Each structure stands twice: as structure tokens, then as C-alpha cells.
Amino acid sequence: MPMVRVRRRSRARRFVVPIALALVVVGLLYLLSATLGLHRVASQVLTVGEVQRMQPMATQSETPAALGYRGDPQTAFGLPFETLAVQTALGPAEAWFVPEPFAPGAPEPHMAALYVHGIAGAREDGYRYLPLLHEAGFPTLLISYRNDANAPVTEDGVYGFGLTEWPDLEAAVLALRDRGYGEVMILADSMGAGLLGQFMAQSPEASRISAIALDSPALEFDAVLAHLARNMGLPFPGTVAATTLTALGFSHPSDLRAASVTGRYAGFYGPLFLAHGSGDRIVPLGTSERLIALRAASDAGAVTVTHLTEADHLQSHAAGPGAYEAAFREFLALTRVP
């Protein structure tokens, strides 16, 4: 009997090793194919013009506050504006400057607002804020940056998730400084939040920021990758995201591992507005929730006004304009114009 047991164990061991090797091979093949698939999607998102080609053609909105509306501030709201050429390192980038409403005897404002859009966005995407900013007395600059239709193009034709674009924001902040605005409130959507975070980390002009408003902010590139993998139905999305991030290190000109800015916003001393929806298919709500928790735990006393919804990417305003605008007005009340 003991001899029979030994033989059975020996036969079992002979099967275990091949099965284990087969599982390893299957796992590696899955990881390779999943990485290649996510890499392809990420590369498309980061290639200028690809997002527009991937999206179905839609009728241009006639509502200025809706994404997709196109038209200058005069056309949209009857607001006078000036077209500026912001001088970036790559050349002039067009921006619209909407001055503060005229008020006899009022002091010249010391703070201006500045809007930064995300991937495949445009200056007009800031129109859900513009009437409220104007009502509150803020002069507002809506900018373009590299690879926009009204700005210089790069040779590589790719987005850097803020790592390469932030100097264009710095140029816009300097343009406002030259007009006498020592402080700036910056409003940023999606990848615009990554761009702003890099500006905060690297620009000597970052101290001019007095208030920040974010909508669907892309704070961590690796978290965006994992969220895309999850939405693609890929098992082990975190692992696939990690291997894809490594693969992008060989194909993308920027080190996207450095596209991580949550800590910059967590340590920001001024008021911060944050809108985000749980139905966001591009940027996970979890990164915003983590930022909210970090700011709440901070002893800096910074105030965060949140507006969390069930909406898709950048659709929290469309899902409930009244509630969104009420939260934004609450945020504006914490800032000062003069």
C-alpha cells in the first residue's frame, strides 16, 4: 500500500508541472494581448485628432453651456471680448479675453479667471462657467494650447497629458500678469486638470493661483488606464494598466508615469471646486474622492466645494444645471475679485 501511494503521488506531480506551466503561458498570453489592446486605445486617445475621429458625428449644439457648442462669447452670450495671441514657446496661441462688467467707480480687479479645456476640447467648453464668472465680476481668459486648431502644432502630434502642455498655461498666466492681474483663478476640465497640476509642480508662476475649479479631473494617468481597462471588460485591469504604462514608455515621447498630480491639489491652500460623476467612462470618480478625502484630512484649512453626480464625463452640468451652478456660486463666494 505505501508503494501504491508513492506511485500515485508521482503521477500527480507529473501532471501538476505541465498544468502550472500551461496556466503561466495562458496568463502571459492574456497579459500580452490585453496590454496591446489597451495600448492601442491609449495611443489613439493621446494622438491629436483621433478622439474626434473615434466619436460619431454629432449635430453642433445651439446651447452655449452644452459641450460641442462653437461660437465666440459675443455670439454665445452677447459679451464683448478681445482676441489675444498668447506668446508660447512654440508660437502664438489664440485666446478670448472677456473683460469684467463695467461698474462706475469700482476698483480694477486684481484677479482674473482662466479656463483650460481637456483632450479634444475647445475654449467654448468653458461657457458653462463664463456667465457666472462675468456676473461675479471676474475678467476671464479662455485659452488654446499646443495642438489646438488655433495654436501651434507639435512635430510628434501627441498629447502629453499635461507634461508637455503646461508651459502654454504659464504663458497665458504671464499674459494676464502683464495686464495687471496678479492673481488667477484657474478652471480646468479633464486632462486640463493634469496640465494645471504640472504647472503647479513646475512653474515659478504657480504661486499666483488663488482658486481652482475642476470638472471630471484627470489626476492620475495610471488610474485612467485602469478605468479604461475595466470598461473594456479586461480581467485584472490594474495589472494590465501597469504593463500598458510600461509599454507606453517605449512608444510615447513623455514619461507618463510622471502624470500624477493628486498631491499638488491636496496641498493647494486656496478654495477648490470639484465636480465629477460616477458614470464617467473616461476618468474614474475614485481619484476625485481620494483628493476630497486628502483635502479634508489636511490641517491647512483649505475649503473644497464638491458637486458629485451620477453623470458621464463632463456631463454633471448637463445633468442638473441649477444644482451645478448653485455649487459653483458657493465656490465663487469664497474667492475675491479685487
C-alpha positions in Angstrom: 0.0 0.0 0.0 2.7 2.6 0.8 4.3 1.8 -2.6 0.9 2.5 -4.4 0.6 5.9 -2.7 4.1 6.9 -3.8 3.3 5.9 -7.4 0.0 7.9 -7.3 1.8 11.0 -5.9 4.5 10.6 -8.5 1.9 10.5 -11.3 0.1 13.5 -9.8 3.3 15.5 -9.7 3.9 14.8 -13.4 0.6 16.4 -14.2 1.0 19.4 -11.8 4.0 20.9 -13.5 2.7 20.9 -17.1 -0.7 22.3 -15.9 1.1 25.1 -14.0 3.3 25.9 -17.0 0.2 26.0 -19.2 -1.5 28.4 -16.8 1.5 30.6 -16.8 1.7 30.6 -20.6 -2.0 31.4 -20.8 -1.7 34.2 -18.3 1.3 35.7 -20.1 -0.5 35.5 -23.5 -3.6 37.2 -21.9 -1.5 39.9 -20.4 0.3 40.5 -23.7 -2.9 40.7 -25.8 -4.7 42.8 -23.2 -1.7 45.2 -22.9 -1.6 45.5 -26.7 -5.3 46.3 -26.8 -5.2 48.9 -24.1 -2.0 50.3 -25.6 -3.8 50.8 -28.9 -6.7 52.6 -27.2 -4.5 54.8 -25.1 -2.4 55.7 -28.1 -5.5 56.7 -30.0 -6.7 58.9 -27.1 -3.2 60.6 -26.9 -2.9 61.1 -30.7 -4.2 64.6 -31.8 -7.4 64.3 -33.8 -8.0 60.6 -33.1 -10.7 61.2 -30.4 -12.7 63.3 -32.9 -12.5 60.5 -35.5 -13.5 57.9 -32.9 -16.6 59.7 -31.9 -19.7 59.6 -34.1 -20.6 62.8 -35.9 -23.0 64.9 -33.8 -25.0 68.0 -34.6 -23.4 71.1 -33.2 -25.3 72.3 -30.1 -27.2 75.5 -30.1 -26.9 75.9 -26.3 -23.7 77.7 -25.3 -23.4 75.7 -22.0 -23.5 72.4 -23.8 -20.3 70.6 -24.9 -19.9 70.9 -28.6 -21.2 74.5 -28.9 -19.0 76.6 -31.2 -19.1 80.4 -31.3 -17.3 83.3 -29.7 -18.5 85.0 -26.5 -20.3 87.7 -28.3 -22.3 85.2 -30.4 -22.9 83.0 -27.4 -23.9 85.5 -24.7 -23.6 89.0 -26.2 -20.5 89.6 -24.2 -17.8 91.9 -25.6 -14.4 90.1 -25.9 -10.9 90.6 -27.3 -8.9 88.0 -29.3 -5.4 87.7 -27.9 -2.3 85.9 -29.2 -0.7 84.4 -26.2 3.0 84.0 -27.0 4.1 80.5 -26.2 7.5 78.9 -26.8 6.1 77.3 -29.9 4.4 80.4 -31.3 1.2 82.4 -30.7 -1.9 80.6 -29.3 -5.2 82.3 -29.7 -7.3 83.1 -26.6 -10.5 85.0 -25.9 -10.4 87.6 -23.2 -13.8 88.7 -21.7 -13.4 91.8 -19.5 -15.2 92.3 -16.3 -18.6 94.1 -16.5 -18.3 97.9 -16.4 -19.2 99.3 -13.0 -18.6 103.1 -12.4 -16.3 103.7 -9.5 -15.5 100.0 -9.0 -11.8 99.2 -8.3 -9.8 97.4 -11.0 -9.9 93.7 -10.3 -6.6 92.1 -9.2 -7.8 88.5 -10.0 -8.8 87.1 -13.4 -10.2 83.7 -14.3 -8.6 81.4 -16.8 -10.2 78.3 -18.5 -8.2 75.2 -19.7 -10.0 72.5 -21.7 -9.2 68.8 -22.0 -8.3 66.4 -24.8 -10.3 67.2 -28.0 -11.9 70.1 -26.2 -12.1 73.8 -27.0 -12.3 77.2 -25.4 -16.1 77.2 -25.7 -16.3 74.2 -23.3 -15.7 76.9 -20.6 -19.1 78.5 -21.3 -20.9 76.8 -18.5 -18.7 78.9 -16.2 -18.5 82.2 -18.2 -21.8 83.8 -17.4 -21.4 83.1 -13.7 -17.8 84.5 -13.7 -19.0 87.6 -15.5 -21.9 88.0 -13.1 -19.4 87.8 -10.2 -17.2 90.4 -11.8 -14.3 88.3 -13.0 -12.4 89.1 -16.2 -12.0 85.7 -18.0 -9.4 84.3 -20.4 -10.4 81.2 -22.4 -7.2 79.7 -23.9 -6.0 77.5 -26.6 -2.8 75.5 -26.3 -0.5 73.4 -28.5 -2.2 71.1 -31.0 -5.5 73.1 -30.8 -6.9 74.4 -34.1 -5.9 78.0 -33.0 -2.5 77.2 -31.6 0.9 75.8 -32.8 1.2 72.1 -33.6 3.9 69.8 -32.3 6.0 67.6 -34.6 5.0 64.4 -32.8 1.3 65.2 -32.9 0.5 63.7 -29.4 -0.8 64.9 -26.1 1.5 64.8 -23.1 -1.3 64.6 -20.5 -0.1 68.0 -19.2 3.6 67.1 -19.1 4.3 69.0 -22.3 1.4 71.4 -22.4 1.9 73.2 -19.1 4.3 75.9 -20.4 1.4 77.2 -22.6 -0.7 77.7 -19.5 2.3 79.5 -17.9 2.4 81.8 -21.0 -1.3 82.6 -20.5 -0.8 83.4 -16.8 2.1 85.7 -17.7 -0.2 87.4 -20.3 -2.7 88.1 -17.5 0.1 89.4 -15.3 1.2 91.8 -18.0 -2.4 93.1 -17.9 -2.2 93.8 -14.2 -3.8 90.7 -12.8 -1.5 89.4 -10.0 -3.8 86.5 -9.0 -5.6 84.0 -11.1 -8.5 81.5 -10.7 -8.0 78.5 -13.0 -10.8 76.3 -14.2 -9.8 73.0 -15.7 -11.6 70.1 -17.3 -10.4 66.5 -17.7 -6.8 66.5 -19.0 -6.8 70.2 -18.3 -6.5 69.3 -14.7 -3.4 67.3 -15.4 -2.0 70.2 -17.3 -2.7 72.6 -14.4 -1.2 70.1 -11.9 2.0 70.1 -13.9 2.0 73.9 -14.0 1.6 73.9 -10.2 4.5 71.5 -9.9 6.9 73.1 -12.3 6.2 76.8 -12.9 7.5 79.6 -10.7 4.2 81.4 -11.5 2.2 78.8 -9.6 2.0 81.0 -6.6 -0.3 83.3 -8.5 -3.1 80.7 -8.3 -5.7 81.8 -5.7 -8.6 79.4 -6.5 -9.2 76.3 -8.6 -12.3 74.7 -10.2 -12.1 71.2 -11.7 -14.6 69.1 -13.6 -14.0 65.4 -14.2 -10.3 65.9 -13.5 -7.8 63.5 -14.9 -5.4 63.5 -12.0 -3.6 60.1 -12.4 -2.8 58.7 -15.8 -2.4 55.2 -14.5 -5.9 55.4 -12.9 -7.3 56.5 -16.2 -5.7 53.5 -17.9 -7.1 51.1 -15.3 -10.5 52.6 -15.7 -10.4 52.2 -19.5 -9.3 48.6 -19.0 -12.2 47.9 -16.6 -14.7 49.4 -19.0 -13.2 47.2 -21.8 -14.1 44.2 -19.6 -10.5 43.2 -19.2 -9.7 41.0 -16.1 -7.1 42.3 -13.7 -7.4 45.9 -15.0 -4.8 47.3 -12.6 -2.2 44.8 -13.8 -3.0 45.5 -17.4 -2.8 49.2 -16.8 0.7 48.8 -15.2 2.1 46.8 -18.1 0.5 49.2 -20.6 2.1 52.2 -18.8 5.4 50.4 -19.2 4.8 49.8 -22.9 3.8 53.4 -23.4 7.3 54.3 -22.1 8.7 52.9 -25.3 6.2 54.4 -27.7 5.2 57.8 -26.2 7.7 60.7 -26.1 6.8 61.6 -22.5 7.2 59.6 -19.3 3.6 59.2 -18.5 4.4 57.7 -15.1 5.0 61.3 -14.1 1.4 62.3 -15.0 0.3 62.2 -11.4 -0.9 65.4 -9.7 -3.3 64.5 -6.9 -0.7 65.6 -4.3 -0.5 69.0 -5.8 -4.2 69.6 -5.4 -4.2 68.1 -2.0 -1.7 70.6 -0.8 -3.3 73.6 -2.5 -4.2 76.2 0.2 -7.0 78.0 -1.7 -10.6 77.2 -2.3 -11.3 74.3 -4.7 -14.5 73.4 -6.6 -14.7 69.8 -7.8 -17.5 68.3 -10.0 -17.5 64.7 -11.1 -19.9 61.9 -12.0 -19.9 58.3 -11.0 -21.0 57.4 -14.6 -17.7 58.8 -16.0 -16.5 56.3 -18.6 -13.1 58.0 -19.0 -11.8 59.3 -15.7 -12.7 57.3 -12.5 -14.6 59.1 -9.8 -12.3 57.3 -7.2 -9.4 59.7 -7.9 -11.6 62.7 -7.1 -12.9 61.0 -4.0 -9.4 60.4 -2.9 -8.5 64.1 -3.4 -11.5 65.2 -1.4 -10.5 62.9 1.4 -6.9 64.1 1.4 -8.0 67.8 1.5 -10.5 67.1 4.3 -7.7 65.4 6.3 -5.3 68.3 5.7 -4.7 70.7 8.6 -4.2 73.6 6.1 -7.8 74.6 6.4 -8.4 74.6 2.6 -12.1 74.6 1.6 -13.4 72.2 -1.0 -16.8 72.6 -2.6 -17.9 69.4 -4.2 -20.7 68.5 -6.7 -20.8 64.8 -7.2 -23.4 63.3 -9.5 -24.1 60.1 -11.5 -23.3 61.7 -14.8 -20.8 60.7 -17.5 -17.6 62.5 -18.3 -18.1 66.3 -18.2 -21.9 65.9 -18.0 -22.6 66.9 -14.4 -23.7 70.4 -15.5 -26.0 69.0 -18.2 -27.5 66.5 -15.7 -28.6 69.3 -13.4 -27.6 72.9 -14.4 -29.3 74.5 -11.4 -27.5 72.3 -8.8 -24.2 72.7 -10.6 -24.4 76.4 -10.8 -25.5 76.7 -7.1 -22.4 74.8 -6.1 -20.2 76.9 -8.3 -21.7 80.1 -6.9 -20.9 78.8 -3.4 -17.3 78.4 -4.6 -17.2 81.8 -6.1 -18.3 83.3 -2.8 -15.1 82.0 -1.2 -13.0 84.0 -3.7 -12.4 87.7 -4.0 -12.3 89.7 -7.2 -10.4 92.9 -6.2 
